[in-house]
Amino acid sequence: MATPITRSASRTAALTIALASVLAVGSVSESASARVIAEHDVAHVCHTDTGDSARGGHGDDHRDVSASEQRAIEARTARILRGRTGASTSPSLAAASIPVHVHVMRTASGGDDVTDTQIAQQIDVLNRTYAGQESSTAADTGFTFSLAGTYRYDNSTWNRDGSSTKYRSQTRKGGANALNMWLVDFSYLGIATFPWDYARNPSVDGVRVQYSSLPGGSATNFNLGETATHEVGHWLGLYHTFQGGCTSTNDEVADTPAQGSASSGCPAGRDSCTLPGLDPIHNYMDYSYDSCYTEFSPGQSSRMSSMYTAYRA
């Protein structure tokens, strides 16, 4: 992309979630998608934008999650888990194997493609990061990922993430446990749906990822495949580490220190809150460079397991 992609932090107290990037089989005519206009997503979204705007969503995809709504989500999740497990939190790691459907949304002439090798490397990154293999303090979440299929569409509108509700609903595969990843060329690094939104709108569930952020891509500082790790974290129920700013509630995870705003780059020693602990700049749910990302916390691992059990199992 012409403009360098950055994870900056203009929205600190807001939560918005990542929406899915999906890759579709075959080739669809330009006119087919051009007929679809004014489509609206209902899922909450987070995004990484170019310039000064951080992962926040756009248009009808954008909606902040208030503290009261956050409480309602947590209460609903606890009720579901009590019904399924007899406890308000998942008693052990979900240890689920997640099938991944990768949808490559190319231009009409086949541009903005990624190689099968890059896709395989991206799956390897997900397996490495969710197994806690990038840091001695990282949690092994118990989640593994396997490539279930790669699908390519030649459609310039969809390549730019146009008519996104339409193309996702037409191409999405599998049930609640299936990760659909749409690779597109937009002004964000990624957008993802939350697990609790699946029942309301399953046809758009998944993550949308900037194609150049895959391993070996051209997105400077963001081409090691960690954008997908971040977005899948949302898909499994994680908030940003700076969700809610300097509050005790923060991201609903006790072992991630409160963070006043998103990080940029890899600012060692950054401390944006008076509450205990330095900013978790190495956490996959901050906005650091890919090279700075190294870990999920044990608390985040537990939360993802609970959310998977409640909404995706």
Secondary structure as the mmCIF struct_conf table of DSSP 4:
data_model
#
loop_
_struct_conf.conf_type_id
_struct_conf.id
_struct_conf.beg_label_comp_id
_struct_conf.beg_label_asym_id
_struct_conf.beg_label_seq_id
_struct_conf.end_label_comp_id
_struct_conf.end_label_asym_id
_struct_conf.end_label_seq_id
BEND BEND1 THR A 3 THR A 3
HELX_LH_PP_P HELX_LH_PP_P1 PRO A 4 PRO A 4
STRN STRN1 ILE A 5 ILE A 5
BEND BEND2 SER A 10 SER A 10
BEND BEND3 THR A 12 ALA A 13
STRN STRN2 ALA A 18 ALA A 18
HELX_LH_PP_P HELX_LH_PP_P2 LEU A 19 SER A 21
BEND BEND4 VAL A 25 GLY A 26
HELX_RH_AL_P HELX_RH_AL_P1 GLU A 30 ALA A 34
TURN_TY1_P TURN_TY1_P1 ARG A 35 ARG A 35
BEND BEND5 ALA A 38 ALA A 38
BEND BEND6 ALA A 43 ALA A 43
STRN STRN3 CYS A 46 CYS A 46
STRN STRN4 ASP A 49 THR A 50
TURN_TY1_P TURN_TY1_P2 GLY A 51 ASP A 52
BEND BEND7 ARG A 55 ARG A 55
HELX_RH_3T_P HELX_RH_3T_P1 GLY A 59 ASP A 61
HELX_RH_AL_P HELX_RH_AL_P2 ALA A 67 THR A 85
BEND BEND8 GLY A 86 THR A 89
BEND BEND9 PRO A 91 SER A 92
HELX_LH_PP_P HELX_LH_PP_P3 ALA A 96 ALA A 96
STRN STRN5 SER A 97 ARG A 106
TURN_TY1_P TURN_TY1_P3 ALA A 108 SER A 109
BEND BEND10 GLY A 110 GLY A 110
BEND BEND11 ASP A 112 ASP A 112
HELX_RH_AL_P HELX_RH_AL_P3 ASP A 116 TYR A 130
TURN_TY1_P TURN_TY1_P4 ALA A 131 GLU A 134
TURN_TY1_P TURN_TY1_P5 SER A 136 THR A 137
STRN STRN6 THR A 144 ASP A 154
HELX_RH_AL_P HELX_RH_AL_P4 SER A 156 ASN A 159
TURN_TY1_P TURN_TY1_P6 ARG A 160 SER A 163
HELX_RH_AL_P HELX_RH_AL_P5 SER A 164 THR A 171
BEND BEND12 GLY A 174 GLY A 174
TURN_TY1_P TURN_TY1_P7 ALA A 176 ASN A 177
HELX_LH_PP_P HELX_LH_PP_P4 ALA A 178 ALA A 178
STRN STRN7 LEU A 179 VAL A 184
BEND BEND13 PHE A 186 SER A 187
STRN STRN8 TYR A 188 TYR A 188
BEND BEND14 LEU A 189 LEU A 189
STRN STRN9 GLY A 190 ALA A 192
HELX_RH_3T_P HELX_RH_3T_P2 PRO A 195 ASP A 197
TURN_TY1_P TURN_TY1_P8 TYR A 198 ARG A 200
HELX_RH_3T_P HELX_RH_3T_P3 PRO A 202 VAL A 204
BEND BEND15 GLY A 206 GLY A 206
STRN STRN10 VAL A 207 GLN A 210
HELX_RH_3T_P HELX_RH_3T_P4 TYR A 211 SER A 213
BEND BEND16 LEU A 214 LEU A 214
TURN_TY1_P TURN_TY1_P9 PRO A 215 GLY A 216
BEND BEND17 SER A 218 SER A 218
TURN_TY1_P TURN_TY1_P10 THR A 220 ASN A 221
BEND BEND18 LEU A 224 GLY A 225
HELX_RH_AL_P HELX_RH_AL_P6 GLU A 226 TRP A 235
TURN_TY1_P TURN_TY1_P11 LEU A 236 GLY A 237
HELX_LH_PP_P HELX_LH_PP_P5 LEU A 238 HIS A 240
TURN_TY1_P TURN_TY1_P12 THR A 241 GLY A 244
BEND BEND19 GLY A 245 THR A 249
TURN_TY1_P TURN_TY1_P13 ASN A 250 ASP A 251
BEND BEND20 GLU A 252 GLU A 252
TURN_TY1_P TURN_TY1_P14 ALA A 254 ASP A 255
BEND BEND21 THR A 256 THR A 256
BEND BEND22 GLY A 260 SER A 261
BEND BEND23 GLY A 265 GLY A 265
TURN_TY1_P TURN_TY1_P15 ALA A 268 GLY A 269
BEND BEND24 THR A 274 GLY A 277
TURN_TY1_P TURN_TY1_P16 ILE A 281 HIS A 282
STRN STRN11 ASN A 283 ASN A 283
TURN_TY1_P TURN_TY1_P17 TYR A 284 MET A 285
BEND BEND25 ASP A 286 ASP A 286
HELX_RH_3T_P HELX_RH_3T_P5 ASP A 290 CYS A 292
STRN STRN12 GLU A 295 GLU A 295
HELX_RH_AL_P HELX_RH_AL_P7 PRO A 298 TYR A 311
TURN_TY1_P TURN_TY1_P18 ARG A 312 ARG A 312
#
